[in-house]
Amino acid sequence: MKPILALTALIMLAADARSQRQRENEERNYEEPFLPKDPMVIQLNKEDHYESDPPRITYRGCHKFCVGTVEGRPDSDSVWNPFNLSADELYYFRYVKVNMRECKWAVDMPRQFQILELFFAEDEEDNGYVISRPVDQLTWDSFHFLIYNPDSEPSRNFRVRWTSYMNVCDTKESEAPIDTHYEPNAFDPAEYVSVFQDYVEP
């Protein structure tokens, strides 16, 4: 009986070790996405993305949430990841500007609200796209994020869900009732991008 128990324990230990290695590999991949450093960054063509429905506002006591979805199918944006021989390499990130006007954050309100969630809305694969966490430039009516696809002409659409939040009873209270939720391989825009070629602060 004891040899069987010992063998079972060894099998379980080996399975645990494999699972641990797999988790470490996944975490390493998530922490280090293969993305170009300091690429050109331009806005995704406006005809290629849209907010299909106005965002939904909900309250939980003092907690105000504004939840929306932005969709895109970059058919007319024909060059996503060009290679320039004279500059060795030249990559593009696109950024998507998200309209939060319907969230009705006060114009004169200090920027205490937060973007708590930004993730692909479909359970299916992301079709090669990688999205960032929200970019720091945040205004009362908009925020934006970066999106990247290594294909020169990606043909699939994307659908991204976002959630903004604020404690409307105490605007200095920044602790949210839910955890932040971004894609596991979402990257920090500040680590990759220093210049937005055509970004104009609203």
C-alpha positions as CSV (number, residue, x, y, z in Angstrom):
1,M,0.0,0.0,0.0
2,K,2.8,2.4,0.9
3,P,4.6,2.1,-2.5
4,I,1.3,3.0,-4.2
5,L,0.9,6.0,-2.0
6,A,4.5,7.1,-2.6
7,L,4.0,6.7,-6.3
8,T,0.8,8.7,-6.2
9,A,2.6,11.5,-4.3
10,L,5.4,11.5,-6.8
11,I,3.0,11.8,-9.7
12,M,1.1,14.6,-8.0
13,L,4.4,16.4,-7.3
14,A,5.5,16.1,-10.9
15,A,2.1,17.4,-12.1
16,D,2.4,20.4,-9.7
17,A,5.9,21.1,-11.0
18,R,4.7,21.1,-14.6
19,S,1.8,23.4,-13.7
20,Q,4.1,25.7,-11.9
21,R,6.5,25.9,-14.9
22,Q,3.6,26.5,-17.2
23,R,2.3,29.3,-15.0
24,E,5.8,30.9,-14.8
25,N,6.2,30.7,-18.6
26,E,2.8,32.3,-19.1
27,E,3.6,35.1,-16.6
28,R,6.9,35.7,-18.3
29,N,5.2,36.0,-21.7
30,Y,2.6,38.3,-20.3
31,E,5.3,40.5,-18.6
32,E,7.5,40.7,-21.7
33,P,5.3,41.2,-24.8
34,F,7.4,41.4,-28.0
35,L,6.7,45.0,-29.0
36,P,8.8,47.6,-30.8
37,K,10.3,50.3,-28.6
38,D,9.6,54.0,-29.3
39,P,7.5,53.4,-32.5
40,M,5.5,55.9,-34.4
41,V,2.1,56.4,-32.9
42,I,-0.8,57.7,-34.9
43,Q,-4.6,57.6,-34.4
44,L,-6.5,54.7,-35.9
45,N,-8.5,56.1,-38.8
46,K,-11.9,57.3,-37.6
47,E,-13.7,55.3,-40.2
48,D,-12.1,52.2,-38.8
49,H,-13.5,52.4,-35.3
50,Y,-16.6,53.5,-33.5
51,E,-18.6,53.2,-30.3
52,S,-21.6,51.1,-31.3
53,D,-23.8,52.1,-28.3
54,P,-23.7,54.9,-25.7
55,P,-22.0,53.8,-22.5
56,R,-24.1,52.5,-19.6
57,I,-24.0,54.4,-16.3
58,T,-24.7,52.5,-13.1
59,Y,-24.6,53.4,-9.4
60,R,-23.8,51.2,-6.4
61,G,-24.3,53.6,-3.6
62,C,-21.6,56.2,-3.9
63,H,-19.8,54.3,-6.6
64,K,-20.5,55.5,-10.2
65,F,-19.5,53.2,-13.1
66,C,-19.6,54.1,-16.7
67,V,-19.2,51.0,-19.0
68,G,-18.8,51.1,-22.8
69,T,-17.5,49.2,-25.8
70,V,-15.4,50.4,-28.7
71,E,-15.2,48.4,-31.9
72,G,-12.9,48.5,-34.9
73,R,-12.3,46.9,-38.3
74,P,-9.2,48.5,-39.8
75,D,-10.0,47.9,-43.4
76,S,-9.0,51.3,-44.7
77,D,-5.9,51.7,-42.6
78,S,-3.7,49.8,-45.0
79,V,-0.2,49.9,-43.5
80,W,0.1,48.8,-39.8
81,N,3.6,47.5,-39.5
82,P,5.8,48.9,-42.2
83,F,9.5,48.2,-42.7
84,N,11.7,51.1,-43.8
85,L,15.1,50.2,-45.2
86,S,16.5,53.7,-44.7
87,A,15.6,53.7,-41.0
88,D,16.3,50.0,-40.5
89,E,12.9,49.5,-38.8
90,L,9.8,51.7,-38.5
91,Y,6.8,50.4,-36.7
92,Y,3.4,52.0,-36.1
93,F,1.2,51.7,-33.0
94,R,-2.3,53.0,-33.4
95,Y,-4.2,54.7,-30.6
96,V,-8.0,54.6,-30.2
97,K,-9.6,57.6,-28.7
98,V,-12.6,56.6,-26.6
99,N,-15.5,58.9,-26.2
100,M,-16.7,59.3,-22.5
101,R,-18.9,62.3,-23.0
102,E,-22.1,60.3,-22.2
103,C,-20.6,59.4,-18.8
104,K,-21.3,62.9,-17.7
105,W,-18.2,63.5,-15.7
106,A,-18.2,67.2,-14.7
107,V,-16.1,69.4,-16.9
108,D,-14.6,71.3,-14.0
109,M,-14.1,68.1,-11.9
110,P,-10.5,67.3,-11.0
111,R,-9.4,64.1,-12.7
112,Q,-10.3,61.7,-9.9
113,F,-12.1,59.2,-12.0
114,Q,-10.3,56.1,-13.2
115,I,-10.3,53.6,-16.0
116,L,-10.6,50.3,-14.1
117,E,-11.1,47.9,-17.0
118,L,-9.9,47.7,-20.6
119,F,-10.0,44.3,-22.2
120,F,-11.1,42.4,-25.3
121,A,-14.8,42.0,-25.0
122,E,-15.1,38.6,-26.9
123,D,-13.9,35.3,-25.4
124,E,-12.5,34.3,-28.7
125,E,-8.9,34.9,-29.7
126,D,-7.7,38.5,-30.0
127,N,-6.8,38.0,-33.8
128,G,-3.2,39.1,-33.2
129,Y,-4.0,42.5,-31.6
130,V,-2.2,43.6,-28.4
131,I,-3.7,46.5,-26.4
132,S,-2.1,48.7,-23.8
133,R,-3.4,49.8,-20.5
134,P,-5.1,53.3,-20.6
135,V,-2.7,56.1,-21.6
136,D,-2.2,58.7,-18.8
137,Q,-3.7,61.6,-20.8
138,L,-7.2,61.5,-19.4
139,T,-9.9,64.2,-19.8
140,W,-13.4,64.5,-18.5
141,D,-14.8,63.3,-21.9
142,S,-12.2,60.9,-23.4
143,F,-9.3,58.6,-22.9
144,H,-7.2,56.5,-25.3
145,F,-5.2,53.4,-25.5
146,L,-2.7,51.9,-27.9
147,I,-3.4,48.9,-30.1
148,Y,-0.8,47.0,-32.1
149,N,-0.9,44.2,-34.7
150,P,2.3,42.9,-36.2
151,D,0.5,42.2,-39.5
152,S,1.0,44.8,-42.2
153,E,-2.7,44.6,-43.1
154,P,-4.8,43.0,-40.3
155,S,-8.2,42.0,-41.6
156,R,-10.0,41.0,-38.4
157,N,-12.0,43.3,-36.2
158,F,-11.5,44.0,-32.5
159,R,-14.0,44.7,-29.7
160,V,-12.7,46.3,-26.5
161,R,-14.7,46.9,-23.3
162,W,-13.9,49.6,-20.8
163,T,-15.1,50.7,-17.4
164,S,-14.6,54.1,-15.8
165,Y,-15.3,54.7,-12.2
166,M,-15.5,57.4,-9.5
167,N,-16.7,57.7,-5.9
168,V,-19.2,60.5,-6.3
169,C,-19.7,61.0,-2.5
170,D,-16.0,61.5,-1.8
171,T,-14.1,62.6,-4.9
172,K,-10.8,62.2,-3.0
173,E,-11.5,58.5,-2.3
174,S,-9.6,56.6,-5.0
175,E,-10.1,53.0,-3.7
176,A,-12.4,51.2,-6.0
177,P,-14.8,48.4,-5.1
178,I,-13.5,46.2,-7.9
179,D,-10.0,45.3,-9.0
180,T,-8.6,46.6,-12.2
181,H,-9.0,44.3,-15.2
182,Y,-6.7,44.6,-18.2
183,E,-5.5,42.1,-20.7
184,P,-2.8,39.8,-19.1
185,N,-0.2,41.0,-21.7
186,A,-1.4,44.7,-21.7
187,F,1.7,46.9,-21.8
188,D,2.4,50.2,-20.1
189,P,2.3,52.8,-22.9
190,A,5.0,55.0,-21.2
191,E,7.5,52.2,-21.5
192,Y,7.2,52.0,-25.3
193,V,6.1,55.4,-26.5
194,S,7.5,58.8,-26.0
195,V,5.8,60.7,-28.9
196,F,2.3,60.7,-30.2
197,Q,2.7,62.0,-33.7
198,D,-0.8,63.4,-34.2
199,Y,-2.2,63.5,-30.7
200,V,-3.9,66.8,-29.7
201,E,-5.0,67.3,-26.1
202,P,-8.8,67.9,-26.2
